[in-house]
Amino acid sequence: MFVAVLSFREAWIIGGSNTYDFFWGAWDGLGYYQWLPSAFITGKFDWMFWCHKISENTAISAYSLGVAVLELPFYLISHLLTWFFDYPNTGFAPTNAVCMMASTAIYAGAGAVFSFRLARRYSTTTAALLAVITIYGGSNLYFYATSQPLMSHVHSYFLVSLFCWCGLRIIDGPRPVHVMLFLFSGAMMVLVRQLNIAVALFPLWLAWTMPGGVRGAWNNLVGHRSAFVLGSILGLIPWALQSIYWHYLTGDWYANPYALNNEHFEFDRMVPGLVLFSPRNGWFVYSPVFLIVIATLLVEAWRGRRPARAILLILVFTLLSYSAWWCWWLGGAYGHRGFIDQYGLLAIPFAWFFRFVMQRTWTLRILAAVLLWAVIRLNFGMIEHYDFDIFSVDGDWPKVLEVVGNIAAGN
């Protein structure tokens, strides 16, 4: 509730005064949202608002319809409110904007809940709570929940957290709802962002290390036959619609819009160091809280603590994949946004850190509290001083450090 209410309040403060900019200044966010007005208002899919031109009369969306599926219930509410308050039914009315802010805020809150449940399973309640809230306030998750709520990252954060939590319940012995949500969230998280396929390693790894093994988890999954069928259908429907769209425009049941625009991987030129430490959207530069998280994860993976090694492998796969992408900094962003999807999993090692600190002396606790306060203050300050050119285009260390200096000086 805290995460959802705070996200909605801040998003409304930022974007509520100019809903035109909320949609048309969202760039990629408009690409995820555009499916809804196309489906319910214009009826046109061969040339939507934010697409790549592939012929004289057609343009293809590089953004899948996964986020739009999650936004659909809120869009339907906004549709009703648009009629009630007599706004023009364009799909871009103030009522649409407010409902989209609420949508992202609720998914941020729900993602935090499932992330908390994941972390609490391997740590204490207090440590898990502190881990989730600190990641929210100390990372670019807050930025995408408030300043750029139309982007896919918060929705993906929710889906990955839900998938991993339900995966653990599958191993334990699930109820039907866990089976259905596991299959639906798994299909959706990959549709939203294909690299999320790596997250499937998390339940597989843990099932493999349990007494019943993968076979036991599979039997638990298919044991609830009705839920298995329903979850499979719900997960496949968005994929089927996406495939129909691709076939309608290209004649193929699968299309890679990025390749059509000459966007590609360069595996012979991977730059993981830049992804992590570059002043141009470097992950650790703009979310230094994860230096603590990754240090803890490496230590616990070395010790063989469950599920540290599974999380580390997923993270390494993600890092190397983004480091091979031609635009490794992912364009306009605040920090490297490619890791946000997995913040729900990273709450687990962060909770281990908090549990370790709380078991030590008050001196260490106070030092840790001061450090984390500084990290959160830095994050809010960097968001307040957000500069597209410095952070994402031609940023270098002197410019970034000047911003940090202004924050430290209270400017």
N, C-alpha and C positions, 0 to 999 in steps of 0.2 A: 504494500500500500504506500509506503514511504517513497519508494522509487517511482511508482506510477504517478502519484500526485505531484511530486516534485518535477518530474519530467514534463507532465502536461502543463503545469503552471509556467515553467520556464519557456517551453515551446510557444505558449500563448503570448507571453511577454515579447518574445523575439519576433514571431511571425504573425501574430494576430492583428497587428495594425495595418498590414499590407498583404492581403491574401493573394494579390496578383504576383508579387515577388515570391510568395511562399511556393507557388507552383512553378512559375516560369523561371524563377531563379534557382530552382532545385537541380537543374541539369540532369544528371543520371537519375535522380529521384523521380523526375517527371517520366523517365523511361519506364520505371517500374509501375507507376500509377496509371499511365496512359491507357492500359488495357480496359479500365473500368468505364471511362467516358466513351471509349470506342465501342464497348459492348452494349452499353445502356442508352447512349444518346446518338452518336453519329452512325453506328453500324458499319464503320469502315475499318478494315484491318490491313488493307494493302498500302496505306500511306498514313501512318499515325504521326503523332507529334514529334517524337524523338527517335528517328530511325536512320539506317544507312540505305542510301539509294542503290538499287540493284538493276533498275531499268528505267525507262522513261516514265512509266506509270506506277511503279511499285517501289516500296522501300521496306526493309526488314528491320524488326526490332532486335537489338542485341541483348535486350533484357527479357528474361523469361517471365511468364505470368504468375510465378510462384508467390511473389509478394502481393500481387493483386488478389489472389485467392484468400490470403490472410486478411487483407484489407476489406474484402467484400462485405462482411456483416456491418462494418462501420460505414461503408459507402451506402449501403441500403438505408441505414438510419439517416445519413446526410441527405439522401434523395428525398426522403419523407420530410425532413426539416426544410429543405429547399422549397418544396411545394407549400409547406405550412407558412413560412415567412415570405413567400412570394418573391424569391430570388429568381433570376433567369436560370433556366435549367441547362447550364453549359458543362457541368461537372467541375467547374472551377470557382464556385460561389464561396462566400465565407463559411457557410455551413459545411461544405465539403472539406475546407481547410481545417476547421476545428475538429471535425470527426476524424480526419487523418492524424492530427496531433494526438487525439485521444487513443486512436488505434496503436500508434507506436508506443505511447506511454504505457498502455496496458500490457503490451507484449514485453516491454522492458521490465515491468514489474513481475510478470509471470516468469520471464527468463531468470530473474533474480531469485524467485522462489525455488525453481528447480535447480538452479546453481547452488543455492543454500542447502537443499536436500542432498545433493551430491557431496558437497564438502562435509556436511554433518555426518554422513555415513562413515567417513574416515577420520573424523576429528570430533571436537566438542561443539556444542551448540553455539557458545559464545565465539569461539574461534571462527566457525563457519560464517556466522553473521558478520563479524568484523571483516572477513575476507571479501565477502560479496559487496558490502557497502563501500569498502575502500577501493575495490576495482571500479565500481560505478563512479565514485567521486574523483578517483585519481588517474583515470585513463580517458582515452578518446571515446569510450562507450557513452559517457555523459554528453559529449559533443553531438554524437549521432542520434541520441535520444531527444535532444532539445533543439539544436541548431539546424540539423539536417534530418528531420524525422521521416522524410520520404525515401531515404536510402534503404538498402536491404539489410544492413548490418544488424540492427536491433532485432528484426524478424528472424534472421539466421541465428543470432545468439539465443533466442527463445527456442527455436527448433532443435538446435544441437543440444541444448541443456535438457529439453524434454526427451529427446531420443536417448541420450545417455542414461537419464534417470529411469526411463521405462526399460532400457536394456538391462539394467541391474535388477529390476523387478522380474524380468523374464527369467533371469538366472535363478532368482530366489524361488520363484513359483508365483506366476502373475495372476491377477484378476483379469477378466475379459477386457476391461477398459485399458489396461496396460498394453495388451496385445494390439488392440486397435490403434492406440496412439503411437506405439512404437513403429508400426508399419507406415502410418500416415506421415509422421514427422520425419522418418527416414527418407521416404520418397520426396517430401517437400524440401528438405534441407539440401538435397542434391539438385533438385530443380532450380532452387534459388541460387545456389552457387555450387558448381560441379566439383570443385576441389573438396567440398565437404564429404565426398565419398570416403576420404581417409578416416573420418570419424567412426565409420563402421568398425574400425580396428578396435575401438574401446570395448564394446561388449564382447567381441570375438575373443580378444586377448584374455579378458576376465573369465569368460566361460571356459576357455581352454585350460586355465589354471585352477578351476574348481573341480571337486571330485566327480561331478557328473559329466564334465567336459562339454564340448560343443554339442554333442548328440543329446545330452540331457537338456540343454537350453532349447534346442530345436524341438524336442518333444514337448517342453513347456509351452513353446510358441504355438505349435499346431494343435495342442491339446484343447484349446478353446476355438473350436472350428468356426463357429458363427462369427466371432470377433476377428479371427484370422481372415475370413472371406471379406467381411465388411471393411477392415483396415486396408486390405489389398485393393479393393475397389476404390475406396476414397483416395488412396495414394496414387492409383493409376489414372484416374479421371483427369487430373490436371496435366499429366504427361501426355495423355491421349489428345487433349485439346491443343497442347503445345505442338505435338507432332502433326496434327491436322493443319495448324497454322503454317508450319514449315512446308508441308506438302502443297498447300494452297499457293504459296509464293514461289517455291523453287522446284516443285515436282519431286522432291525427295522427302522421305519421312523423318529424316534427321538433317539438320543444317547447322553449321557453325557460323553465325553471323560475324564473329570476330575475324575469321579467316577471310570472309568476303571483303572485309575492310583492311586486309593485310596486317592484322594484329596477330601476333604469334609468339611462341616460346623460342628462346635461343639457349638451348641447354649447354652449348659450348661457351657461353658467356655469362654464367651465373655469378651474381654479385651479392651473396648473403650478407657480407659485411656492410654494404651500403643499405640494405633493407633494414638492418638493425641500428646502424650508427650514423647514417648520413644526416646532415642538417636538412636535407630535402625529404621530409616525411619519415625519417628514421624512427623505428618503433620505440627503441629505448630512449631516444632523444626527447620525444614528445610524451611518452608514458614511462618515465624512469621507474615507476613503481614495479614494473615487471623485471627489473634487474634483481630485485629481492625474490620475486616469484620463481624466476628461472634458476637462480642460484640454489634455492631450496629444492626445486625439482631435480636438478642435476645431482645433488647430494643424495636425495632419497632414491633416485633411480640407481645410483651406484650401490646403495645399500640393498637394493632389490625390493623396496617397499611397494606393495600394491596400492594403486595402479600407476605408479610413477613412470614406469618404462613405456606403458601404452600411451600415456599422454605425451611423453617426450618424443616418441616415434611419430605421432600425429603432427606435433609441432615442427619437427625437422622436415617432414614431407611438405608441410605448408610453406615453410621458410624457403626450401630449395625450389619449390614450384614458382613462388612469386619472384624469387631472385632470377629465374630464367625468363620471366615475362619481359617483353620488349620495353614495356613501361613499368619497370619494377617498383617505382614510387606510387603507382596507381593514380596518376594525374592529380587533380585538385582534391586535397584531403587535409585532414588534421591528424598528423601522425600516420603511421602505416595501418590503414583500415583493414588489411587482409586478415589480421589475427583476431578481430573483434568476435567473429563467429565462435571462437573457441574459448572465450573468456569464462564461460560457465564451467568448463573443465579446469581452467587454471585457478579457479577458486579452491580446488582441492589442495595443491601444494601451498597456496597462500594461507589456508587454514592451518596447515602443519607449522608454518612459520609463526603464526599467532599463538598456537598452542605451546610451542617451544618458548616463546617470549614470556607468556603468562606463567610459566613454571619456573622462571628465573627471578633474580632479585629485582627490587623496585627500581634500582638504578638503571638496569637494562630496559625495564618496561618504559620508564620515562624517556630514555634515549630513543627507543623505537617509536614511541608516540610522537615525539618532536620530529623525527625523520619523516614519518608518514604524514604528519600535518604539513610539513614543508612540501612534500610531493603533491598533496592534494591542492595546496595553495598555488603551487606552480602550475598545475593543470588548469585551474580556473583562471589564473592570470594569463596563460598562453591562449586560452579560448577567448578571453576578453580582448587580447591584443592580436587576434587572428589576422594574418595578412597573407593573402593567397600568393602574392609574388615572392615573399620571403620564405614561406613555409614549403611551397610546392613547385615553384618555377625556377628561380635563380638564387635560392637561399644559400648562404655560406655561414661559416661559424661566427665571424664577426657580427653579422646581422642578427643571428639567432641569440648570441650572447648579449647583444645590446637590449633585445627584448627581455631576456631574463634579468638583466640588470635593472631595467625599469620596473619590473615586477617586484624585485627585492627592495627597491627604493620606495615602493608603495605608489608608483605612478600608474 
